[in-house]
């Protein structure tokens, strides 16, 4: 019968091969099995599982009744959802995150794709540099990637980083609450700098003047 079934519009594979015919072809009142016009839709047999599924709740969330989008005929319980077909494909560390980690309270259709919608606590708790007091934007993807949250890289645009011996933000930005404040003179001492600017009109040893001439971080 399995070989015969492969010639129909519903070839058997996976766990379906091991089922008794009566599991899908219910007996008629005359005791004969129903074969003609038997639906090939998964939900025709798996309607009970669809109605009772609570993690996530298929009915409440209006999941499509095409079970094959997530379930395979090999085993019903190891469903896999193709997140790549949504507006937020999973990459990097997101692939291994449990569904309920992001889809809290059973929310699947109205979830924001903005990084900060999940990473707001990380944004607030970060102190090196302190994102919130310094007014950092909440577009986490500007510096972070999905490979790992730690090890963010800030695009310092035209000012070369690492700059000389400065490797940490706090080396130059001494006020963590205001990153428009920067100090050059900690590393570039007056004793070191004055001889190199002999005869240069308007030279003043302070950070603002340094940046006025050396806005690209070069000599």
Protein Blocks (a to p, Z undefined) as FASTA:
>chain_A
ZZmmmmmmbdcehjllmpcfklmmccdfkopacfehpafbfklmmmmmmmmpcbdcfkln
opafblklmpcfkbmklccddfklmmbdcehjllmpcfklmmgghiaklccfbfklmmmm
mmmmpcbdcfklnopafblklmmcfkbmghpacdehjaccdehjbfbfklmmmclkbmkb
ccfklmmcfklmmmmmgoiahiacdfklmmmmmmnopZZ
